[in-house]
Amino acid sequence: MSDCCCNDAHQKKHTCPVCRNEGSEVSARTITHHIKDAWAWQASAHRYFFCDDPTCEIVYFGDDGSTILKSQLRTCIGVKELSDNTPLCYCFGVTKADFRANPATRDFVIAQTKTGLCSCETSNPSGRCCLKDVPKS
């Protein structure tokens, strides 16, 4: 007898069709939050993944070969931009410039996350916790 929890048929990572880097799975809910004209987007894949390669124009790609480019999003993708106005924490609007001016912004983000006031799963285009993107010092 097999344990369904141990035999996960779906891997949480998939290879980007352009840069060939491994992308992490994201929900259609996350994509819908960031894509322009979300009402017109038709999800065609069963699963979607986030490409964090700064040189790749693809942000999301599906297991069916579909892709969503930076230009198709209304959100600036922090890991793909060099601007000081690029978000580090999408939940609370902390930018790279904010962090450079006041590294204590990390403490604020940690405190808010601990109290459950963040919404990283949808606010962060990667679908992961924003703290991963905020430098430690």
C-alpha positions as CSV (number, residue, x, y, z in Angstrom):
1,M,0.0,0.0,0.0
2,S,1.4,3.4,-0.9
3,D,1.2,6.6,1.0
4,C,-0.2,9.3,-1.3
5,C,1.7,12.1,0.6
6,C,5.0,10.4,-0.1
7,N,4.4,9.8,-3.8
8,D,3.9,13.3,-5.1
9,A,3.5,12.9,-8.8
10,H,4.0,16.7,-9.3
11,Q,7.4,18.2,-8.9
12,K,7.4,21.8,-7.5
13,K,10.0,22.9,-10.1
14,H,10.1,22.9,-13.9
15,T,12.6,24.1,-16.5
16,C,12.1,27.5,-18.2
17,P,11.7,26.9,-21.9
18,V,13.9,29.9,-22.8
19,C,16.8,30.3,-20.2
20,R,16.6,26.6,-19.0
21,N,16.8,27.6,-15.4
22,E,14.6,25.8,-12.9
23,G,11.4,27.7,-11.9
24,S,9.3,27.2,-8.8
25,E,5.6,26.5,-9.0
26,V,3.1,29.4,-8.6
27,S,-0.6,29.4,-8.4
28,A,-2.9,30.8,-11.1
29,R,-4.1,33.1,-8.4
30,T,-0.7,34.7,-8.1
31,I,-0.5,35.2,-11.9
32,T,-4.0,36.7,-12.0
33,H,-2.9,39.2,-9.4
34,H,0.0,40.5,-11.6
35,I,-1.0,40.1,-15.2
36,K,-2.4,43.0,-17.2
37,D,-6.1,42.6,-18.1
38,A,-6.5,39.6,-15.9
39,W,-10.1,39.2,-17.0
40,A,-8.8,38.4,-20.5
41,W,-6.2,35.8,-19.5
42,Q,-7.1,32.2,-20.1
43,A,-5.1,29.7,-18.1
44,S,-4.2,26.9,-20.4
45,A,-1.7,24.9,-18.3
46,H,-2.4,22.6,-15.4
47,R,0.6,24.1,-13.5
48,Y,2.6,27.3,-13.7
49,F,6.1,28.2,-12.7
50,F,8.1,31.4,-11.9
51,C,11.4,32.2,-13.7
52,D,13.7,34.3,-11.5
53,D,16.5,34.6,-14.0
54,P,17.2,38.4,-14.3
55,T,18.2,38.1,-18.0
56,C,15.1,36.1,-19.1
57,E,12.0,38.0,-20.4
58,I,9.8,35.2,-19.3
59,V,8.2,35.6,-15.8
60,Y,5.7,32.7,-15.8
61,F,5.6,29.5,-17.9
62,G,3.2,26.7,-17.9
63,D,3.7,22.9,-18.1
64,D,2.0,23.2,-21.5
65,G,4.7,25.4,-23.0
66,S,2.7,28.7,-22.5
67,T,4.7,31.7,-21.4
68,I,4.0,35.1,-19.8
69,L,6.5,37.9,-20.4
70,K,7.5,40.9,-18.2
71,S,5.7,43.1,-20.7
72,Q,2.5,41.3,-20.0
73,L,2.5,42.1,-16.3
74,R,1.4,45.2,-14.4
75,T,3.8,44.5,-11.6
76,C,7.6,45.3,-11.6
77,I,9.4,42.0,-11.0
78,G,12.1,42.8,-8.4
79,V,14.5,40.0,-9.3
80,K,14.5,41.1,-12.9
81,E,15.0,44.9,-12.5
82,L,17.9,47.0,-11.4
83,S,16.0,50.2,-10.4
84,D,16.1,51.4,-6.8
85,N,12.3,51.7,-6.9
86,T,12.0,47.9,-7.5
87,P,10.1,46.2,-4.7
88,L,11.8,43.9,-2.2
89,C,8.6,43.4,-0.2
90,Y,5.4,43.6,-2.2
91,C,3.2,43.2,0.8
92,F,4.3,46.5,2.4
93,G,5.9,48.4,-0.5
94,V,9.5,48.2,0.7
95,T,11.8,49.0,-2.2
96,K,15.6,48.5,-2.7
97,A,16.0,52.3,-2.0
98,D,13.9,52.0,1.2
99,F,16.1,49.2,2.5
100,R,19.4,51.0,1.6
101,A,18.1,54.1,3.5
102,N,16.9,52.2,6.5
103,P,18.0,48.5,6.9
104,A,15.5,48.3,9.8
105,T,12.8,47.9,7.2
106,R,13.7,44.2,7.3
107,D,12.7,44.1,11.0
108,F,9.4,45.7,10.1
109,V,8.7,43.0,7.4
110,I,9.7,40.2,9.8
111,A,7.3,41.6,12.5
112,Q,4.4,41.9,10.0
113,T,5.0,38.5,8.6
114,K,5.1,36.9,12.1
115,T,1.7,38.5,12.9
116,G,0.3,37.1,9.7
117,L,-0.3,40.5,8.1
118,C,1.5,39.6,4.8
119,S,0.1,38.4,1.6
120,C,3.2,37.0,-0.1
121,E,1.4,34.2,-1.9
122,T,-0.4,36.6,-4.1
123,S,1.4,40.0,-3.7
124,N,4.9,38.7,-4.5
125,P,5.1,37.6,-8.2
126,S,7.2,34.6,-7.2
127,G,4.4,33.4,-4.8
128,R,7.0,33.0,-2.0
129,C,7.7,34.9,1.1
130,C,9.1,38.4,0.5
131,L,11.7,38.0,3.3
132,K,13.8,35.8,0.9
133,D,14.3,38.9,-1.2
134,V,15.1,41.4,1.6
135,P,18.8,41.4,2.3
136,K,19.9,40.4,5.8
137,S,22.1,43.4,6.3
